[in-house]
Amino acid sequence: MKKLILITFTIILTCSFNLSYGRSEDASSSFEEFVSNPSVYDKKEIIVEGIINKLKFTTAEGKQYTFFKIEDKSENILHVYYQGEHLNVKKGSVVTVVGEFLKKKRYSFYSFKNVVKAKDVIIET
């Protein structure tokens, strides 16, 4: 019985560590870090906060998308897209984005650098 409790406790600690590892200090690095070292963060989850400076809503193949650019105080820019609904945001909104960083995203004939495929967008203001 003691062995079972010890094993369960070890599994819980390991899972807790792994969950916190996914949202470590690296995940919430600065814009400058993402823009300067895109290969390091490519296809990794990040958390970033910024101000929306361009915004577009569209629907393609029956799916709703929200596209926007966010910038930091140093005017570093990341492209963000969110699939699933048109978000209730506007130019100038401060948002926190959780998503997968892509150093390059191709769409049809277009190619974009420093893109975040948003899983969650938290509207701060």
Phi and psi in degrees as GROMACS dihedral restraints (atoms count N, CA, C in turn):
[ dihedral_restraints ]
;  ai    aj    ak    al  type     phi  dphi    fc
    3     4     5     6     1   -63.6    20    10
    4     5     6     7     1   -36.4    20    10
    6     7     8     9     1   -63.1    20    10
    7     8     9    10     1   -43.5    20    10
    9    10    11    12     1   -62.2    20    10
   10    11    12    13     1   -43.3    20    10
   12    13    14    15     1   -64.1    20    10
   13    14    15    16     1   -43.8    20    10
   15    16    17    18     1   -62.4    20    10
   16    17    18    19     1   -43.5    20    10
   18    19    20    21     1   -64.5    20    10
   19    20    21    22     1   -44.7    20    10
   21    22    23    24     1   -60.6    20    10
   22    23    24    25     1   -46.2    20    10
   24    25    26    27     1   -60.2    20    10
   25    26    27    28     1   -42.9    20    10
   27    28    29    30     1   -63.4    20    10
   28    29    30    31     1   -42.4    20    10
   30    31    32    33     1   -63.5    20    10
   31    32    33    34     1   -43.6    20    10
   33    34    35    36     1   -61.9    20    10
   34    35    36    37     1   -45.1    20    10
   36    37    38    39     1   -62.1    20    10
   37    38    39    40     1   -42.7    20    10
   39    40    41    42     1   -63.0    20    10
   40    41    42    43     1   -45.3    20    10
   42    43    44    45     1   -63.2    20    10
   43    44    45    46     1   -42.5    20    10
   45    46    47    48     1   -61.3    20    10
   46    47    48    49     1   -43.1    20    10
   48    49    50    51     1   -62.8    20    10
   49    50    51    52     1   -43.5    20    10
   51    52    53    54     1   -64.8    20    10
   52    53    54    55     1   -38.1    20    10
   54    55    56    57     1   -66.2    20    10
   55    56    57    58     1   -42.0    20    10
   57    58    59    60     1   -71.6    20    10
   58    59    60    61     1   -29.5    20    10
   60    61    62    63     1   -63.1    20    10
   61    62    63    64     1   -38.0    20    10
   63    64    65    66     1   -62.9    20    10
   64    65    66    67     1   -22.1    20    10
   66    67    68    69     1  -120.5    20    10
   67    68    69    70     1    44.9    20    10
   69    70    71    72     1   -76.0    20    10
   70    71    72    73     1  -176.4    20    10
   72    73    74    75     1   -57.3    20    10
   73    74    75    76     1   -35.3    20    10
   75    76    77    78     1   -60.7    20    10
   76    77    78    79     1   -39.0    20    10
   78    79    80    81     1   -63.5    20    10
   79    80    81    82     1   -29.2    20    10
   81    82    83    84     1  -112.4    20    10
   82    83    84    85     1    37.6    20    10
   84    85    86    87     1   -66.5    20    10
   85    86    87    88     1   175.4    20    10
   87    88    89    90     1   -80.8    20    10
   88    89    90    91     1   160.7    20    10
   90    91    92    93     1   -52.3    20    10
   91    92    93    94     1   -46.6    20    10
   93    94    95    96     1   -57.0    20    10
   94    95    96    97     1   -39.3    20    10
   96    97    98    99     1   -64.6    20    10
   97    98    99   100     1   -43.5    20    10
   99   100   101   102     1   -65.4    20    10
  100   101   102   103     1   -44.3    20    10
  102   103   104   105     1   -70.3    20    10
  103   104   105   106     1   -37.6    20    10
  105   106   107   108     1   -76.4    20    10
  106   107   108   109     1   -30.5    20    10
  108   109   110   111     1  -130.7    20    10
  109   110   111   112     1    58.2    20    10
  111   112   113   114     1   -61.1    20    10
  112   113   114   115     1   -31.1    20    10
  114   115   116   117     1   -65.3    20    10
  115   116   117   118     1   -31.8    20    10
  117   118   119   120     1   -66.5    20    10
  118   119   120   121     1   -35.8    20    10
  120   121   122   123     1  -100.8    20    10
  121   122   123   124     1    -4.1    20    10
  123   124   125   126     1   -54.2    20    10
  124   125   126   127     1   127.0    20    10
  126   127   128   129     1    65.1    20    10
  127   128   129   130     1    25.6    20    10
  129   130   131   132     1  -115.3    20    10
  130   131   132   133     1   152.2    20    10
  132   133   134   135     1   -74.0    20    10
  133   134   135   136     1   135.6    20    10
  135   136   137   138     1  -131.2    20    10
  136   137   138   139     1   163.7    20    10
  138   139   140   141     1  -129.3    20    10
  139   140   141   142     1   127.2    20    10
  141   142   143   144     1  -144.9    20    10
  142   143   144   145     1   144.5    20    10
  144   145   146   147     1  -117.2    20    10
  145   146   147   148     1   137.3    20    10
  147   148   149   150     1  -163.7    20    10
  148   149   150   151     1  -178.6    20    10
  150   151   152   153     1  -107.4    20    10
  151   152   153   154     1   131.6    20    10
  153   154   155   156     1   -72.3    20    10
  154   155   156   157     1   126.1    20    10
  156   157   158   159     1  -115.5    20    10
  157   158   159   160     1   -16.8    20    10
  159   160   161   162     1  -141.5    20    10
  160   161   162   163     1   146.6    20    10
  162   163   164   165     1  -148.9    20    10
  163   164   165   166     1   138.0    20    10
  165   166   167   168     1  -148.0    20    10
  166   167   168   169     1   136.0    20    10
  168   169   170   171     1  -109.4    20    10
  169   170   171   172     1   138.4    20    10
  171   172   173   174     1  -151.4    20    10
  172   173   174   175     1   163.5    20    10
  174   175   176   177     1  -130.2    20    10
  175   176   177   178     1   129.9    20    10
  177   178   179   180     1  -136.0    20    10
  178   179   180   181     1   129.6    20    10
  180   181   182   183     1    52.4    20    10
  181   182   183   184     1    39.3    20    10
  183   184   185   186     1    78.8    20    10
  184   185   186   187     1     1.8    20    10
  186   187   188   189     1  -107.2    20    10
  187   188   189   190     1   137.3    20    10
  189   190   191   192     1   -90.3    20    10
  190   191   192   193     1   139.4    20    10
  192   193   194   195     1  -131.3    20    10
  193   194   195   196     1   146.1    20    10
  195   196   197   198     1  -119.5    20    10
  196   197   198   199     1   121.2    20    10
  198   199   200   201     1  -111.1    20    10
  199   200   201   202     1   135.9    20    10
  201   202   203   204     1  -156.7    20    10
  202   203   204   205     1   162.2    20    10
  204   205   206   207     1  -110.0    20    10
  205   206   207   208     1   137.0    20    10
  207   208   209   210     1  -118.8    20    10
  208   209   210   211     1   150.4    20    10
  210   211   212   213     1  -133.7    20    10
  211   212   213   214     1   157.4    20    10
  213   214   215   216     1  -100.1    20    10
  214   215   216   217     1  -173.7    20    10
  216   217   218   219     1   -65.9    20    10
  217   218   219   220     1   -23.1    20    10
  219   220   221   222     1   -92.3    20    10
  220   221   222   223     1     8.6    20    10
  222   223   224   225     1    66.0    20    10
  223   224   225   226     1    25.1    20    10
  225   226   227   228     1   -73.3    20    10
  226   227   228   229     1   141.6    20    10
  228   229   230   231     1  -121.2    20    10
  229   230   231   232     1   138.1    20    10
  231   232   233   234     1  -123.5    20    10
  232   233   234   235     1   141.2    20    10
  234   235   236   237     1   -90.7    20    10
  235   236   237   238     1   137.4    20    10
  237   238   239   240     1  -130.3    20    10
  238   239   240   241     1   139.0    20    10
  240   241   242   243     1  -134.2    20    10
  241   242   243   244     1   142.9    20    10
  243   244   245   246     1  -127.1    20    10
  244   245   246   247     1   125.5    20    10
  246   247   248   249     1  -104.8    20    10
  247   248   249   250     1   137.5    20    10
  249   250   251   252     1   133.3    20    10
  250   251   252   253     1   -35.1    20    10
  252   253   254   255     1  -164.5    20    10
  253   254   255   256     1   164.1    20    10
  255   256   257   258     1   -86.1    20    10
  256   257   258   259     1   115.6    20    10
  258   259   260   261     1   -71.3    20    10
  259   260   261   262     1   152.0    20    10
  261   262   263   264     1   -87.3    20    10
  262   263   264   265     1    67.2    20    10
  264   265   266   267     1  -124.9    20    10
  265   266   267   268     1   165.1    20    10
  267   268   269   270     1  -145.3    20    10
  268   269   270   271     1   166.5    20    10
  270   271   272   273     1   -57.8    20    10
  271   272   273   274     1   132.0    20    10
  273   274   275   276     1    97.1    20    10
  274   275   276   277     1   -11.7    20    10
  276   277   278   279     1   -65.6    20    10
  277   278   279   280     1   140.7    20    10
  279   280   281   282     1   -94.6    20    10
  280   281   282   283     1   126.1    20    10
  282   283   284   285     1  -131.9    20    10
  283   284   285   286     1   153.1    20    10
  285   286   287   288     1  -111.0    20    10
  286   287   288   289     1   126.4    20    10
  288   289   290   291     1  -113.1    20    10
  289   290   291   292     1   130.5    20    10
  291   292   293   294     1  -114.2    20    10
  292   293   294   295     1   124.2    20    10
  294   295   296   297     1  -177.0    20    10
  295   296   297   298     1  -173.7    20    10
  297   298   299   300     1   -91.8    20    10
  298   299   300   301     1   124.9    20    10
  300   301   302   303     1   -81.8    20    10
  301   302   303   304     1   133.3    20    10
  303   304   305   306     1  -125.2    20    10
  304   305   306   307     1   122.9    20    10
  306   307   308   309     1   -67.0    20    10
  307   308   309   310     1   -25.9    20    10
  309   310   311   312     1  -149.8    20    10
  310   311   312   313     1   135.6    20    10
  312   313   314   315     1  -130.4    20    10
  313   314   315   316     1   125.7    20    10
  315   316   317   318     1  -101.4    20    10
  316   317   318   319     1   137.4    20    10
  318   319   320   321     1  -139.4    20    10
  319   320   321   322     1   109.3    20    10
  321   322   323   324     1    57.7    20    10
  322   323   324   325     1  -117.6    20    10
  324   325   326   327     1   -93.7    20    10
  325   326   327   328     1    -1.0    20    10
  327   328   329   330     1  -102.2    20    10
  328   329   330   331     1   151.8    20    10
  330   331   332   333     1  -134.2    20    10
  331   332   333   334     1   131.7    20    10
  333   334   335   336     1  -121.1    20    10
  334   335   336   337     1   144.4    20    10
  336   337   338   339     1  -105.6    20    10
  337   338   339   340     1   152.3    20    10
  339   340   341   342     1    55.7    20    10
  340   341   342   343     1    68.1    20    10
  342   343   344   345     1  -112.4    20    10
  343   344   345   346     1   144.1    20    10
  345   346   347   348     1  -117.8    20    10
  346   347   348   349     1   120.5    20    10
  348   349   350   351     1   -87.0    20    10
  349   350   351   352     1    98.2    20    10
  351   352   353   354     1   -71.4    20    10
  352   353   354   355     1   132.5    20    10
  354   355   356   357     1   -95.6    20    10
  355   356   357   358     1   -32.1    20    10
  357   358   359   360     1  -148.4    20    10
  358   359   360   361     1   138.1    20    10
  360   361   362   363     1  -127.0    20    10
  361   362   363   364     1   117.9    20    10
  363   364   365   366     1  -102.4    20    10
  364   365   366   367     1   120.0    20    10
  366   367   368   369     1   -88.0    20    10
  367   368   369   370     1   114.5    20    10
  369   370   371   372     1   -83.8    20    10
  370   371   372   373     1   -44.8    20    10
